[in-house]
Amino acid sequence: MRLSCLLALGALLALGQSASGSEAWSTAPERRGSKAAEPQPAGFSERSLGGFLGQTFGQALGVLLGVGDGSRSLELLGSWQQGILFLVDPYIHLRRGYDRPDNVDDNEHQRRFENLRNVLHDNPSAQGRYSFVREFSFAVPPIWREKKWGPDPMMVFLDANPSYGAVRTDLLAWWPLLSEGGVLAGSNYTSEGDGSVVGVKSAVDDFAASMGLPVFVTDDASEPVWLIQKPGLARA
């Protein structure tokens, strides 16, 4: 299923229905506590994620965990034109537990933040549709509740530390805040070795199995995007 079919998929999600085959998401949860099932095809590519969000949720709040140089932020703000994004990233160097090229020094983090801030400021179509949150991702949900930043987000996208522990921490922290019918998603659905460096797939599969929910993946050949839908009625 390509972008032309996303409208039909979004309607099914909004109605809380399911359809047979690989061209729609099944919203019926599997038996809780079962072994992780094989991921199911989402029916679109990573490049079509913004279109999927627009067709499914329309005007809604989303959260991006791990902003970095802002490439994904700009892509989502451009392709999900009704979406409003909270951009969560502390923009500091992590001295332990994140041995990746993206873990640049503090000066480079600040340079990237300022550059993205300037780019967004000069982008008329992005005005009023984004907000920076310079905080660790797992610490934001309780602040969101306390400060009443807005309605529960319909989409939370994990694009930060890909280690098993970090991904699992974010899954557990953000799932309660995610709106019913909303989507928890993320990049790099792969795992390497024991997952201490890259353990996204293992963490996502374990979480989904514990909740009795299926995992959907985009049709990208390398490092696909994963998605888990929270049971309930999606707001159109």
N, C-alpha and C positions, 0 to 999 in steps of 0.2 A: 504494500500500500504506500503510495507516494503522497506528496503534499495535497494533491487534489482530493484525496480521500479523508483528509484530516477533519473536515467539517462534519462528516458523518460520524467519525469516531468521537468527536467532541460532543455531539448530540447524545450519543449513547452514554457517555460518561455523565453528562448533566442529568440524564434521566435515571441514572443508577441502574441501567440495564446492562446485559452482556449479550454477545453474539458468538456463534460457533466459529471455529477456525482461527487463523492467525491474524485476521483483519480487524479484530476488536479486542479490548482488554476484558478479561473475566474479572468481575468485581466480587465474585463469591470466594470468601477465604477458604484456604485449604485447612486440613486438620491441624490445629495448633500443636506445636511441639514436634511436628513431623520433620523428617530429614529434608534438607534443602533440595527442592526440585530443580529440574533443568530450567534455565531462564527461557522466557517466552519472547517471541519477536514483537517489538513495539510497532513495527510497520513503517518506520521512517528513519532517516539518518540524523546524525548529530546536527548537521547544518539546518535541518528542518525543525529543530527543537522550539525555536521562537514561534514559528508558525503554528506548531502544535499547541503551545501555551495560549496563543491568541485565539485560536479556534475553540479551545476547550474552556478557558477561563475568562477570556475577554479582559475587561478592566479589573485587575486584582493586584494584590501585593505579592512580591516574590523576594527571596533572600538569596544572595550569592555569598557563600563562605569561601574565602580565599580569592582575593581580587587581583593581586599581583600587578602586572603591567596594564591590566584593564581590557585585554583583548576580548575576553568572554563578556565582560560588562557591556562593551560597545556593541558586540554582536547581538546580545539579547535585547538591549534597548532599541536597537535598530529593527529587529525582526519581530519582537513582541511589542508593538507600538502602543498598546493600551496598558502595558505592564508598568508597575512602579517597583523599583528595586532598592532594597537595603543592601549596601555593599560592605560586607563585614571582613575586616582584615586589620590586625594590629600594626602592620607595617613595621615590624621590628625583627631583628635577627634572633633566631632561636638557637641557643647554645647547645641544647641537647635534644635528641629525639627526632631530628629532622635533617638528615644528611642527604640533601637534594640540591641541585643547582639553583632552584628558585629561592633557597634560603640565603639570600645575599646579605651583605653587611647593612648596618643601620642607615648609613648615608645613601646607599643605593635604594633601599626601601623608601626613604623619604623622597628621593628624586623621582621614583616611579609614582608615588602618591601625588606629588605636586604636578607632575606632567598629566596624569589622568584627570586630576581636578581641573586643570586648565582646559584640557580637551573637551570635557563635559560642559564646562562653563561656556565655551564658545559654540556649543552644539545646540541650536534653537530647539530641535525636536526632543532633546533630553531634559529641557527645563521643567522643573517641578516633578520629575519622574525618578529621582534617585536621591539617596542620602547615604553618606559615608558613616560607618560605625567602626571606629578604631578600637577594637576590643577583641579578645580571644573568642572564637566562635562559640565554645561551650558555655561561656559566661553570659551570653546575650539573652537567651530565653527568659530567665527570671527578671532581667532588667526590662525587657519588653512588656512583661505582665505588670510590673510595678509602675512603670512610667506610662503605660497605656498608649503605646506608640501608634496603635491602629488595630484593625481586625486581624485575626489569625491569618498568617500567610497561606496562600494556595500553592506555593511552590518554594521549596528550599533546595538549593543546588550546592552539593559538596564538591569543592574544587581546591581544597587546601592540602594539608599533610595527608599523604596516602597510606600511612602505616595502619596496620590493623587496629591498634589501640586508639589512635586519633580518630579514625573513621567511626569506630564503635562508640566512642564518647560523643561524637556529634550526632549520630543516629539516636542515641538515647536522650540527648539533651533537646533535640528539636522535634522529635516525633509528637510529644504531648502538645506542642504549640501549633503544629501543622493543622490547618483546617480540615474538617471532615470532607472527603472527596478530593483533597489536595494531593499533591505529588511530591515525594521526597526523591531526589535524583542526584546524580553525580557523574563525574568523569572517571576514566581509567578503570573499567571493570576488569581488572586483572589482579593477580597475586604472584609474588615471587618468594620462593623459599618459605621461611617461617612467618612471613608477613611483617617482620619488624621494620622493613623499609617500604615495601609496597604490599599491602594486604587488603585492598579495597574489595575484591571479589569475595574473599573469605568472610570479611566483616559483614558485608551486605547479605550474603547467603545465610549466614548464621542468624542475623537479625530477622530476616524475612521468615526463616523457618520457625523461629521462636514466636512470631506473630501469626503464623499460619497464612502467610500472604505470598503471592507469586512475585518474582522479579521479572521485569521486562527490560530488554536491551535493544538499542538501536542496531540498524543493519550495517554498521561500519565494521570493516574487516579487522581493524586494529584498534584496541583500547576503546570499545564502544561505551556509550553512555548507558547507565542503568537507571531504572525508575521503579518505585514502589508506590502504589496508590493507597491512601488511607481510606478505609471503608466509610461510606456515608454518601450523602448527596452532594455532588459537586455544584458549586454556585456558577451559573452561566454568566 
